Amino acid sequence: MKVVHVVTTTSGGAGIAAVRIHEALRAEGHDSAILALRHPSPSPDDGVVVFPTRFTRIWERVAKRAGFPIRQSDKAEARLNKLDIHGISFSEPATDYDIASHPMVREADVVHLHWVGGFLDWQSFFTRVERPVVWTLHDQNPFQGGFHLASDVELWGKAVRDREREITDRKAEILRHFEGLHVVAPSEWTKARSMDSATLGRFPHSCIRNPIDATKWQPFDRVHARRVFDLPADAKVLLTVAERAAWTWKGADILNGALSQSALSTRYLWAAVGDEAGLTGVARPLGVLNDRRMMALAYSAADLFIHPSREDNLPNVLLESLVIGTPVVGHPVGGVPEIIDDGVNGTIAAAVDSSALAAAILRADGIEFDRRAIRDNASVAYDPTRIAKEYLTVYDTLIS
């Protein structure tokens, strides 16, 4: 099977998930490759090809300065500026990249789309691609308009919501005559929302979890792990991981509120991996960790992993924590309840607020979790070999 995965970047949660699916297929002997717009960490024979950069021409720069943008990226930027959309993910369906004409796409048996914001030009791709397409939904943008999260839409005024509806209608119109698409969601929650949408609802859907290779994620001795990060040996350590904690949907403010309550304020140490912007003085920043070994050390150092997000799909960080054996606490949102078996590998808050999260943390603290069993169960549930076979079944169905 010759599969090409298309993704905007191989970093971030969606990019990491795409790379893990790609690696799982390669491990099973299939010809899998990635076509990416950005690949921050190239390594020999990783199977990733970076899409050729399209440099801005002089006349395009002149036209942009004159207020008559030619490039799709410049047009999108102008629209966002006019609507005053900043500090949030918003992707227009028109881009400057002709993915369908790339040799890797033309020669593949299956084209597998992932997170493609700012990369996929809907009109050219879905009118020119001659191969069956699988699309894994790492967020909700493919069946929404420009926004990537449903909760983002309500934060804006009428003009922005009107633009959101225009883009949603445009996407549905582009796909109206397209055949040969199979939609995959990592969570049943995302699958249900997609099947309800006007854009993707008429296509076949499957739910396939994101994989994680337990052999590459080994737990460390807790005492050693805490020494690495200079964390107190006798502290109750709560760990969070967020590329950008400042994003509202990540819920850092909810956790801060929970830890401000009298029952928790002096009881726990909050250790935070990721960009420090958006963190309060309560958190102990561990910095940005791009090394898998360092991340495994961070999970091993924690008593509990806390995921305070207001909205999510199937977060890689929860899978990573569980495969290390560290129990997790999260909100009843998105695919999170599909990962947490309450009382067995963590706890689920009763609501999305600080009081409910505080109660879930205290409840988890009172449970003697079997960390070895948590690791063993996660290793089976998200086994790359099994997940690769599930994707191969989808590919075979499309090709036949």
C-alpha positions, 0 to 999 in steps of 0.5 A: 500500500502506497500512502501519502499523508498530507499535513501542514506541520509535523509538530503540535498535537495533530502533526505528532499524531499524523507522524505516529500513524505514518510510522505505524504503517511503515512498521507494518511494511507499507510505503508510507510518506508525509508531505508537509508544509513545515517539518521542524525536526528533519531526520534521515529516512523519516519519510517526510518531504517538505512541499516546495516553498512558493516565494512572493514575487515583487509585484505580489508584494507591491499589490499587497502594499497597495491594498490589492492582494494577489496571493491567497495568503495575503487575501486571507490576512486582509480578511482577518485584519478587517474582521479583527480576528487575531490570537486564534486559529482560523483557516480559509479554504483557499491557499496558494498550494496545489497539493493535488498536482504534487508527484507524491499525491499523483503516485499514491494509492491513497491520499491521507489528509490530517491537519491541513489549515493554511495548506489545503486549497479545497477547490483545486484539491477536490476537483483535481485529486485522482486518488481516494482520500482519507481524512483524519479529523484532528479538530473540527475545522474540516466540517466547520468554517474557518474556526477549528473549535466549536466554542470559538465561534461564539466568542465573536460578533455577527460579522465574524459569524457570518464569515464562518457560515460563508466558509462552511457553505463554501466547503459543503458546495465544493464537496457536493459532487466529490466521491471517494472520501472516508472520514476518520475521527479519533474520538466518537465525539468528533465522529458524531459531530462530523456525521451531523455536519452538512460538509462531511455528513454524507461520507462514510465515517470510522472511529480510529484512535491515535496510536502510541508505541509503548516500547518508545515510552518507558516510565522512569523511577519517580525519585530520579525523575523529580531530581531531573526537574528539581521537584521536591521528593515529598510533594504532590505533583500535578502535571500539565502539558500545553504547547500554549497555555495562554489559549483560553480553551486550554483551561489554565485559568480553570486549574489555577482557580481549582488550586486557589481553593483552600482544600488544594492551595497548600497541598499540591505543586503544579508543574507545567510543560510548555510555553510559560505565557499564560501561566500564573505564578502558582505553576512551576514551569518546566519549559518546552520539552521536545525530547520524548525521553524528557517528556517521559521523565515529566510524566513519571515525576507526576502523581497526577496528570491534569488536563483542564481543557474546555474542549478537545478531541483525543489528546495525545498528552493523555495517551502519553501519560497513561502509557507511562502509567500516570493517572489523569484528571480531565473535564467531561468534554470531547473525547476525554471521557472516552480515554478516562475510565473513572476510578481506574486510570483517573477521574472525570470532573462533574462539570467544566469549572474550577470547583468540579476540577478541584473535586476530581483532583481530590477524589483521584488523590484518594485512589490508589491507582495501579500504575502498571495496569494503567500502562498495560491497558493503554499499551493495548488500547493504542497499540500502533500495530492494531491501529495501522491495521484499522487504517489499512481496512479503510484504505482497502475499502476505498480502493476496492 
